[in-house]
Structures are given as C-alpha cells and as structure tokens.
C-alpha cells in the first residue's frame, strides 16, 4: 500500500473504530493486494484502488450493485481532476435506479404549436396573415449535459433538432422581390381564381438551451421545472405553397441564421409542457417584416 492509500485508510480509521463498537460483526477493512483496499462500513462496501498515480474510489450497496456516479473526483500527484458525466435519452441507463432524482430532464421527442407575433413577448399576429392552428414544430433531443449544484438544482444543456413551419392565409404568400421579403397576394400563374391549399414558411433549427433546472423526487418519479435562454441555428428555409403539388416560391426569405430564445418547461415523469419565445427577430428586419415566433408544446422523455 503506498503512502496516499495508507493516509486515506488512516483518515477514516476513527470512524471505522467508532462504528465497530456498535456493529463490529458487519464493518470490516481488508487489503486485496498491494494497490487495492476494500472497506465495509454501514452496510456499504468502499473499494479504493491505485492505478499508477491515480486513486479511484467506488461504492457498492449491500446487494452488490455499484452506486451511480454523477460527479467523480480523482486525485493525482499534485492535482485534482473532476469528471462530469453526459447522458442521452438514446443511451440506456443502468438497470438499477438512483434513490435521488435525476438532474436534467429533456424530452426525447416534442411537438409544439407556433404563433408569429410582432414582438418578443407579444401574442398578436395582426397583419401577418397567419394560420396559427396549422403552424407547428416537431423535433428530438440528441443528448443532455448536467452540472449539479446540489441535490435539487443544476445547470443543464442539450442539443435539439426541430422542423418548424409557419402557415399563412392561402390568399397570401411570402415572397422576396428585389431583395425585399414581404407578404404578397397570391396570383395564379394560369390567370384563374384558384387558391393554394397551403401557404407556409418552413425551416430547420438546431437549438442549444442553457437552463437552470430544479427537480425533486415525488412518489416514484421526478417533478421538475427549468428556465433559461437558448441559441438557435436556422437553415434550409423555404417559402412554399401547395396547389395540386408543392411549389417552392423562394429560398431567400432574409432569414436570420442565428436567433436567441427564452425557454421554460415543467413536468412530471415522462411528460412535460414547454414554452419558447424568440428574443431576436426571425427575419432580418432591414429587408423583411419583424416576426418573433412563440411556441407552446409538450414533450415526452424516453
């Protein structure tokens, strides 16, 4: 046993001695070999191992299952290293459950309804000719990141990919003429009175929220709430209409490629509700109308 392992064993010997006075038949300490030490204390097994200059500690329950690590500190020569663990809804967790709640709660899949308003915290779509009942988004979360402050509070983040569409009154289409984007009355190329069945703007969004999250274990699952900003990268935008078949009117709608949002969500277990408003305009206002998407929806954790 080297000096660091011996010092660690000596540091906890008073606690072991005190516990053995009342429970000497259950608490033990043993050396497995020159580098490993196993301590049984309060019905839990602490395994201390040495690999080169690295000292690791693992904790096992009485049934032999290893306690899940959320933050691990390893001691090296003259320095301390912390490891933060990244999780994903698509990566299975261990078969046993933690007694405490999880720290990050992002939906595996989500669906929402969209409104285009004239300001970041407004809900009016007057003059935009929208069909709010048809506007929607759907998407998935790929992975999540968590940095806990204590058992209930954590700073969390994730990466989500969403497909977004904003539908308009079928008498109007969104078009760009001479570099200026605006809503224009629909004119049939055939010169008749036919109207499209759909008129909409669609795009893809890659989002990275950074949220302060609270959670607590109630019953057999977690109740949670989160609030914070997100950065959004938009691409593959199209202004389209459907008249028999789908037509792409223009790919240049003066879209702002990067946007900043404010998000919140609340939930229990696998189900959650969320809301998002765009703090920055969807389009470049120098050449297009000022629109701020507002979204409410639900998500499901996998």
C-alpha positions as CSV (number, residue, x, y, z in Angstrom):
1,X,0.0,0.0,0.0
2,X,1.5,3.3,-1.0
3,X,1.5,6.5,1.2
4,X,-1.6,8.1,-0.3
5,X,-3.7,4.9,0.1
6,X,-2.4,4.4,3.7
7,X,-3.2,8.1,4.5
8,X,-6.7,7.7,3.3
9,X,-7.2,4.5,5.3
10,X,-5.8,6.1,8.5
11,X,-8.1,9.1,8.0
12,X,-11.2,7.0,8.2
13,X,-10.0,4.6,10.9
14,X,-11.6,6.7,13.7
15,X,-15.0,6.4,12.0
16,X,-14.5,2.7,11.5
17,X,-13.4,2.2,15.1
18,X,-16.4,4.0,16.4
19,X,-18.8,2.1,14.1
20,X,-17.2,-1.2,15.1
21,X,-18.0,-0.7,18.8
22,X,-21.7,-1.0,17.9
23,X,-21.6,-3.1,14.8
24,X,-18.2,-5.0,14.8
25,X,-19.7,-8.0,13.1
26,X,-20.6,-6.1,10.0
27,X,-17.9,-3.4,9.4
28,X,-14.5,-4.7,8.2
29,X,-11.4,-3.5,6.4
30,X,-9.2,-5.7,4.2
31,X,-6.3,-5.5,1.7
32,X,-6.9,-7.2,-1.6
33,X,-3.4,-6.6,-2.8
34,X,-0.6,-4.1,-2.7
35,X,-2.8,-1.5,-4.6
36,X,-6.4,-2.2,-3.6
37,X,-8.2,-1.8,-0.3
38,X,-11.9,-2.8,0.5
39,X,-13.7,-1.2,3.5
40,X,-17.2,-2.4,4.6
41,X,-18.9,0.3,6.6
42,X,-22.5,0.9,7.4
43,X,-23.6,-2.0,5.1
44,X,-21.8,-0.4,2.1
45,X,-18.6,-1.5,0.5
46,X,-15.9,1.1,-0.4
47,X,-13.3,-0.1,-2.8
48,X,-10.1,2.0,-3.1
49,X,-7.8,1.2,-6.0
50,X,-4.5,2.5,-7.2
51,X,-3.6,2.7,-10.9
52,X,-0.2,4.3,-11.4
53,X,-0.6,7.8,-10.0
54,X,-4.4,7.7,-10.0
55,X,-6.5,6.8,-6.9
56,X,-10.1,5.8,-7.5
57,X,-13.0,5.1,-5.1
58,X,-16.1,3.0,-5.9
59,X,-19.1,2.5,-3.6
60,X,-21.3,-0.6,-3.7
61,X,-24.7,-1.3,-1.9
62,X,-25.3,-4.3,0.2
63,X,-26.8,-6.2,-2.7
64,X,-23.6,-5.7,-4.7
65,X,-24.8,-3.1,-7.2
66,X,-22.5,-0.1,-7.7
67,X,-23.9,3.3,-6.9
68,X,-24.2,5.6,-9.9
69,X,-21.6,8.4,-10.3
70,X,-22.8,11.9,-11.3
71,X,-19.6,13.7,-10.3
72,X,-16.3,11.9,-9.6
73,X,-13.1,13.5,-8.2
74,X,-9.8,11.7,-8.8
75,X,-6.6,12.5,-7.0
76,X,-3.3,12.7,-9.0
77,X,0.2,13.8,-7.9
78,X,-0.2,17.5,-7.0
79,X,-3.6,18.0,-8.8
80,X,-7.3,17.2,-8.6
81,X,-9.4,16.2,-11.6
82,X,-13.2,16.3,-11.7
83,X,-15.3,14.4,-14.3
84,X,-18.8,15.4,-15.4
85,X,-21.0,12.8,-17.0
86,X,-23.0,13.3,-20.2
87,X,-26.3,11.4,-20.6
88,X,-28.7,10.8,-23.6
89,X,-32.3,9.6,-23.9
90,X,-31.0,7.2,-26.6
91,X,-28.3,5.7,-24.3
92,X,-29.7,3.2,-21.8
93,X,-29.1,3.9,-18.1
94,X,-28.0,1.2,-15.7
95,X,-30.6,-1.3,-14.7
96,X,-30.9,0.0,-11.1
97,X,-32.5,3.3,-10.1
98,X,-30.9,6.1,-8.1
99,X,-32.6,6.9,-4.8
100,X,-32.3,10.6,-5.6
101,X,-33.8,12.3,-8.6
102,X,-32.0,13.0,-11.9
103,X,-30.6,16.4,-12.7
104,X,-31.6,17.1,-16.3
105,X,-35.0,16.4,-17.8
106,X,-35.1,17.0,-21.6
107,X,-37.7,15.4,-23.9
108,X,-36.7,12.7,-26.3
109,X,-39.3,13.9,-28.7
110,X,-41.5,17.1,-28.7
111,X,-44.4,18.7,-30.6
112,X,-45.5,22.4,-30.5
113,X,-47.8,25.0,-31.9
114,X,-46.4,28.2,-33.3
115,X,-47.5,31.8,-33.4
116,X,-45.8,34.7,-35.2
117,X,-46.1,37.9,-33.3
118,X,-44.7,41.4,-33.8
119,X,-42.6,41.5,-30.6
120,X,-40.7,39.1,-28.3
121,X,-43.4,38.9,-25.6
122,X,-46.4,39.7,-27.7
123,X,-49.1,37.2,-28.9
124,X,-50.7,39.3,-31.7
125,X,-50.3,38.1,-35.3
126,X,-52.3,41.0,-36.8
127,X,-51.2,41.9,-40.3
128,X,-49.1,38.7,-40.7
129,X,-52.0,36.7,-42.3
130,X,-51.1,33.6,-40.3
131,X,-53.0,30.4,-39.8
132,X,-51.9,29.7,-36.3
133,X,-53.8,26.4,-36.0
134,X,-51.7,25.0,-38.8
135,X,-48.3,26.3,-37.7
136,X,-46.3,23.7,-35.7
137,X,-42.9,22.2,-34.9
138,X,-41.6,18.8,-34.0
139,X,-38.2,17.6,-33.0
140,X,-35.9,15.4,-31.0
141,X,-33.2,15.9,-28.4
142,X,-29.9,14.1,-29.0
143,X,-28.0,14.4,-25.7
144,X,-28.1,16.4,-22.5
145,X,-25.4,17.9,-20.1
146,X,-25.8,18.5,-16.4
147,X,-23.7,20.3,-13.8
148,X,-25.4,19.9,-10.3
149,X,-25.1,22.5,-7.6
150,X,-26.9,20.3,-5.0
151,X,-29.5,17.6,-4.9
152,X,-32.2,19.8,-6.4
153,X,-30.6,22.5,-8.5
154,X,-28.4,22.1,-11.6
155,X,-27.2,23.9,-14.7
156,X,-28.3,21.8,-17.7
157,X,-28.0,21.9,-21.5
158,X,-28.9,19.8,-24.5
159,X,-28.9,19.7,-28.3
160,X,-32.2,19.5,-30.2
161,X,-33.1,19.4,-33.8
162,X,-36.5,20.7,-34.9
163,X,-38.5,21.1,-38.1
164,X,-40.6,24.3,-38.0
165,X,-43.4,25.6,-40.2
166,X,-45.4,28.8,-40.1
167,X,-48.6,28.7,-42.2
168,X,-50.3,31.7,-43.8
169,X,-53.7,32.6,-45.1
170,X,-54.0,30.9,-48.5
171,X,-54.7,34.3,-50.2
172,X,-51.2,35.3,-49.5
173,X,-47.6,34.0,-50.0
174,X,-44.3,35.1,-48.6
175,X,-42.0,36.2,-51.4
176,X,-38.8,38.2,-52.0
177,X,-38.7,40.8,-54.8
178,X,-35.6,42.9,-55.4
179,X,-34.1,41.7,-52.1
180,X,-37.2,42.7,-50.0
181,X,-39.3,40.0,-48.4
182,X,-43.0,40.6,-47.7
183,X,-46.4,39.1,-47.7
184,X,-48.0,39.4,-51.2
185,X,-51.4,38.4,-52.6
186,X,-51.3,35.1,-54.4
187,X,-51.5,35.3,-58.1
188,X,-52.1,32.2,-60.1
189,X,-49.7,31.6,-63.0
190,X,-52.6,30.4,-65.1
191,X,-54.6,33.6,-64.5
192,X,-57.6,31.9,-62.9
193,X,-59.1,32.2,-59.4
194,X,-57.6,29.1,-58.0
195,X,-56.1,29.4,-54.5
196,X,-53.5,27.1,-52.9
197,X,-54.5,24.7,-50.2
198,X,-51.4,25.7,-48.2
199,X,-49.0,28.7,-48.0
200,X,-46.2,28.4,-45.5
201,X,-42.6,29.1,-44.5
202,X,-40.5,26.1,-43.3
203,X,-37.0,25.7,-41.9
204,X,-34.9,23.5,-39.7
205,X,-33.5,24.7,-36.3
206,X,-30.6,23.3,-34.2
207,X,-31.0,24.6,-30.6
208,X,-28.7,24.6,-27.6
209,X,-30.6,25.6,-24.4
210,X,-28.7,26.6,-21.2
211,X,-31.2,26.3,-18.4
212,X,-31.3,26.5,-14.6
213,X,-33.3,23.4,-13.5
214,X,-34.9,22.4,-10.3
215,X,-36.1,18.8,-9.6
216,X,-37.4,16.7,-6.7
217,X,-38.4,13.1,-6.3
218,X,-42.1,12.7,-5.5
219,X,-43.6,9.2,-5.3
220,X,-41.8,7.0,-7.9
221,X,-40.7,9.8,-10.3
222,X,-39.4,13.3,-10.6
223,X,-41.2,16.7,-10.7
224,X,-39.1,19.4,-12.4
225,X,-39.0,22.9,-13.8
226,X,-36.4,24.8,-15.8
227,X,-35.9,28.3,-17.2
228,X,-33.2,29.8,-19.4
229,X,-32.0,31.1,-22.8
230,X,-31.2,29.0,-25.9
231,X,-29.3,29.7,-29.1
232,X,-30.8,28.6,-32.3
233,X,-29.2,28.0,-35.7
234,X,-31.6,28.0,-38.7
235,X,-31.1,26.5,-42.1
236,X,-32.8,25.1,-45.2
237,X,-35.6,27.8,-45.2
238,X,-38.2,27.7,-47.9
239,X,-41.3,29.7,-48.8
240,X,-43.8,27.3,-50.3
241,X,-47.4,26.8,-51.4
242,X,-49.4,23.8,-52.4
243,X,-51.7,23.9,-55.5
244,X,-52.1,20.4,-56.7
245,X,-48.5,19.8,-55.9
246,X,-46.0,21.6,-53.7
247,X,-44.2,24.6,-55.2
248,X,-41.2,26.4,-53.8
249,X,-41.7,30.1,-54.3
250,X,-38.3,31.2,-52.9
251,X,-35.4,30.0,-50.8
252,X,-34.3,33.6,-50.0
253,X,-36.6,35.0,-47.2
254,X,-33.9,37.1,-45.5
255,X,-33.8,34.6,-42.6
256,X,-31.7,35.4,-39.6
257,X,-29.4,32.3,-39.4
258,X,-28.9,32.7,-35.6
259,X,-31.5,33.5,-33.0
260,X,-31.7,33.8,-29.2
261,X,-34.8,32.4,-27.4
262,X,-36.1,32.3,-23.9
263,X,-37.5,28.9,-22.8
264,X,-39.3,27.3,-19.8
265,X,-40.6,23.8,-19.1
266,X,-42.4,22.0,-16.3
267,X,-43.2,18.3,-16.0
268,X,-43.6,15.1,-14.0
269,X,-42.1,11.8,-15.0
270,X,-42.0,11.2,-18.8
271,X,-44.4,14.1,-19.7
272,X,-43.7,17.8,-19.8
273,X,-45.0,21.1,-21.1
274,X,-42.8,23.8,-22.6
275,X,-42.9,27.3,-24.0
276,X,-40.5,29.4,-26.0
277,X,-40.3,32.9,-27.3
278,X,-37.8,34.4,-29.7
279,X,-36.0,37.4,-28.3
280,X,-34.5,38.2,-31.7
281,X,-36.5,38.5,-35.0
282,X,-36.9,35.5,-37.2
283,X,-36.1,37.6,-40.4
284,X,-33.7,40.4,-41.0
285,X,-35.9,43.4,-40.3
286,X,-34.0,45.7,-42.7
287,X,-35.3,43.7,-45.6
288,X,-38.3,41.8,-44.1
289,X,-41.1,42.1,-41.5
290,X,-40.3,41.8,-37.8
291,X,-41.6,38.4,-36.7
292,X,-41.0,36.7,-33.4
293,X,-42.0,33.0,-33.1
294,X,-43.8,32.0,-29.9
295,X,-44.2,28.2,-29.3
296,X,-46.1,26.1,-26.7
297,X,-46.0,22.4,-26.8
298,X,-45.5,19.1,-25.0
299,X,-42.6,16.6,-24.8
300,X,-42.0,13.0,-23.9
301,X,-39.0,11.6,-22.1
302,X,-37.7,8.3,-23.5
